[in-house]
Amino acid sequence: MDQIVQDPIKTTEGLAETDPEFQTAVKKIVRSHAVNELYGAQVFDEPAIGLAPTPYAKWLTCRVAMEEYGHHVRFRELGEQIGIPAQEMTPEGKKPLSIFEFPMETWAQFCVIKLLADLAEILQVEDLLHCTFHPLRNLARMTMPEEKFHAQFGRDFCAELCQTEEGRRQVQEAINQYFPLLPPFFGSSKSKNNEIYMRWGIKQRANDDMRADFVRRARKLVEDELGLTLPDAQAFAA
């Protein structure tokens, strides 16, 4: 696949002067982030405040929820600037990703979601850090420190839970339940959208490469750091 030489687009106004395929690709990514940041905050982060076992844990969970809602606000603002209808940037206007269909019920499940799903999101954001559409690149760079905090939140609280046998059991069970949803999160091996993103320099890596990188990092977290077991990713690949 030959990459098209696309000069950096430094303003939102400049997007309208680019190839229609480039415009559509950028809008798809912005729309997806706006929808899924909002839905994730609604179904995972905000409900988790009530599950948090201590005032300290509730305080940090409130911060996570606030930042996830903030990510939606930022992506929605960018979307409005480039002409995406507001309704299309809500879960009612566009179906969220399947990773948010998980019926979260426990604190351990939420901690695992932050450990693994936010690691997956870090990889997605990483792939936009050198995006040829600079408003999206800049938003990714602004978002990255908060995504890293959310993943560290999951790592720290999973490690805390694993200090007891019952906590280790709960975390391992949550990993077994949630991890199967994540390899497909990176998209199919022959994704036409991914080919377009790479061709225009919007994203940098193929879905399979990102998926393999995620599994490698997840295995290090789960097995090397927590001493638990990561299910076989091959069984759940897209």
C-alpha positions, 0 to 999 in steps of 0.5 A, a space after each residue: 500500500 502506497 502512502 499518499 503524500 499529504 501536507 499537514 492540515 494545520 487548522 480545522 478550516 483547512 480540512 474542507 480543502 482536502 480530498 473528500 476521502 481524507 475528510 471522511 476518514 478524519 470525521 469517522 475517527 473524531 465521531 468514534 472517539 466522541 461517541 465512545 468516550 461519552 458512552 464509556 463514562 456513562 456505563 463504566 466510569 460514573 457507575 464505578 463511583 458507587 462501587 469504589 470501596 473507600 473515599 480515596 478510591 471514590 475520589 480518584 474514580 470521580 477524577 477518571 469519570 470527569 476526564 472521560 466526560 472531558 474527552 467527549 467534550 473535546 472530541 465533540 467540539 472538534 467534530 462540530 468545528 469540522 461539520 459533524 452533526 451533533 446527534 451523530 456524536 452521541 450513542 443514540 446517533 451512532 452505536 458504541 463499540 462492543 467493549 462497552 456492552 460488558 455488564 460491569 457489576 463489581 469494583 474488580 471488574 472496573 479496575 480490570 477495565 481500566 487496566 486493559 481497556 484504557 491500555 487499548 485506548 492508549 494504543 489508539 491515541 498513540 497512533 494519532 500522535 503524528 496525524 497529518 490533521 493537526 487539530 486531531 494530532 493536538 487533541 491526541 497529545 492533550 488526551 494522552 496523559 489522562 489516558 495514561 493516568 486511567 491505565 495506571 489507576 487500573 494497574 494500581 488498584 488491581 495490584 492492591 486487590 491482588 494482595 489478598 487471595 480473594 482479591 486475586 480471584 476477583 481480578 483473575 475472574 474479571 480478566 477472564 470475562 473482559 479480555 475476550 472483548 479487547 482483541 477485536 476492538 482493534 478492527 479486522 485484519 483487512 479493514 478498508 478504513 484502516 487502509 485509508 487511515 494509513 494511506 493518508 497518514 492519519 494513523 500509522 499502524 495496521 490493525 494486526 500490528 496494534 493488536 499484537 502490541 496490545 497483547 504483548 503489553 497486556 501480558 506483561 501487565 497481567 502475568 509479569 506484574 500481577 502474577 495472573 494469567 492472560 487468556 489466549 488472545 488468538 481465540 478472540 482475534 478479529 
